[in-house]
């Protein structure tokens, strides 16, 4: 998947070998990555999404049902500094991941849940809280994003974006949900937010759809990036900063 932070762009590669790569944000063309995190010591087994803060790189290691955490500048065949893994974690094919100053938020795909751990968690630890149950409407959750007030979850199987309070827990309904024919959502894979907009990588439609940050219901995107000139082809990862939208195909 994709993450942009600290003037770098980070991408997870689910081909062989499994790896996480990074480049400076202004890179263009056929350029060697600045870091290449790969090899058996990494324990990567289908690395999914990525999140980064000032010190750490967080990787959802899907087929290992773990969250692996490395120094932000790690490269080569190095072991994670910490891993969240084991039966107590309830991780089951974790996909999307997001972090803030206190918490790690995981879209736990096969459990239809969002599991939330302390940012310094390690080992076979239970999530501090989970959003899970029929009322949540979570359905194969893939991408996840957070801001200071909300958790945004892209549901692949229900073609929706569910939005919960950042402190939500339990079997709670989303406060808002972007869903319906007008949204054009079709297998949304990931979501990113800034102060004004929600950006969705809409995989089957080969598009990036952009909604107002307060969007709710069966609403059309305010704008869409779509068409042959975009070169979008099954877009998965998405990230934004103050000037640019970054998309992996």
Number of C-alpha atoms within 10 A of each C-alpha: 28 23 24 22 16 11 11 15 20 27 22 24 18 15 9 9 13 18 24 28 19 21 19 15 15 8 12 8 5 6 8 11 14 14 17 20 21 22 15 12 12 22 20 27 19 22 28 27 32 27 25 22 15 10 9 16 20 24 28 33 26 22 15 19 23 27 30 24 25 21 16 16 13 20 18 14 15 15 19 19 13 16 21 23 21 16 11 12 21 20 29 21 20 31 32 30 27 26 22 16 9 11 15 20 26 29 32 30 23 15 19 22 27 29 24 26 21 17 15 11 18 17 14 15 16 19 20 13 16 20 23 20 15 11 12 21 20 29 21 22 32 30 32 28 26 22 16 10 10 15 21 24 32 33 29 23 15 18 23 26 30 25 26 21 16 14 12 19 17 14 15 15 19 20 13 16 20 22 20 16 11 12 20 20 29 21 22 32 30 33 29 26 22 16 10 9 15 21 23 29 32 30 22 15 19 23 26 26 23 22 21 17 13 11 19 16 15 15 16 19 20 12 12 16 14 16 12 8 7 11 12 21 17 18 23 27 27 24 25 18 13 7 5 9 13 14 20 17 14
